[in-house]
Amino acid sequence: MKIGIRHGSLGGPPMDEMFQMAAEIGFDGVELEVAAKYEETLLATDDGRAKLVEYSRHHGVEIPSLCVGALWATSPAATDPDLLARSRYLIDEAIEAAVAVGARWILIPITPSEEEITKEECQRRWVQEMTRAAALAKQADVVLCLENVGRGCGQSAEDLKYLADQVASTHVKTYYDVGNACNFGFDALGEIELLQDLLGVVHVKDYEGQLLGEGKVDIPGCVDQLRRVGYDGWLILETPPTDNPLEAGNYNLAYLRDIVD
């Protein structure tokens, strides 16, 4: 398994510094953010994307995935037409940007509507929008990965599996977060088994602990279970940067490598 880290987990420095920091610590890759102010980021332009590729190659740090965090402000479950159009635009841009920077996986958090709707309606809207996006992802040969998050209709592995099964595309899988699962009271080991054929990428963080191993998540057990179901993909740290991102990054990578190796 390869180990990466989210940009924000390194404290959010400028991109060139972030790639250098990730390389110095020893990460295999970094996950970049399709942020709410997407148009102001390097991912939004051809020149910016070229710079990201240059940083990646220069420092020997891959870009395995993009996270469409902007969907927390404008969800595919939105009932407002303008918000829905914005969510489609951001997902389409993420697919285009992923191809440009060589990312294979796109994290899609299952976010809620801006107004109260039933879980069934939320699911219907998500299936409809992911079916549309899956066709674009297939053409681009990238994979949309649905993440278990605390709001919306995608908290459990069963929720994620239902959505992915309804879309029924080889280019829609799941982005399983072991820390979120523990936070929501689910059995991560059982959920990993349920999702074994749908695992795209895995987020690693602890719950009620800043550094890995300080909280309640059975991280060694999760890694063992991932091995048992045949997962050999990316483990991406979504850990707090703390007051010292470099120190935290070194500690967390060493902790996880010791388990993985």
Sequence and secondary structure as in RCSB ss.txt:
>XXXX:A:sequence
MKIGIRHGSLGGPPMDEMFQMAAEIGFDGVELEVAAKYEETLLATDDGRAKLVEYSRHHGVEIPSLCVGALWATS
PAATDPDLLARSRYLIDEAIEAAVAVGARWILIPITPSEEEITKEECQRRWVQEMTRAAALAKQADVVLCLENVG
RGCGQSAEDLKYLADQVASTHVKTYYDVGNACNFGFDALGEIELLQDLLGVVHVKDYEGQLLGEGKVDIPGCVDQ
LRRVGYDGWLILETPPTDNPLEAGNYNLAYLRDIVD
>XXXX:A:secstr
 EEEEEGGGGT   HHHHHHHHHHHT SEEEEE  TTGGGSGGGSHHHHHHHHHHHHHHT EEEEEE GGGGTS 
TT SSHHHHHHHHHHHHHHHHHHHHHT  EEEEE    SS   HHHHHHHHHHHHHHHHHHHHHHT EEEEE  S
SSS  SHHHHHHHHHHH  TTEEEEEEHHHHHHTT  HHHHHHHTTTTEEEEEE  SS SSTTSSS  HHHHHHH
HHHTT  SEEEE     S HHHHHHHHHHHHHHHH 
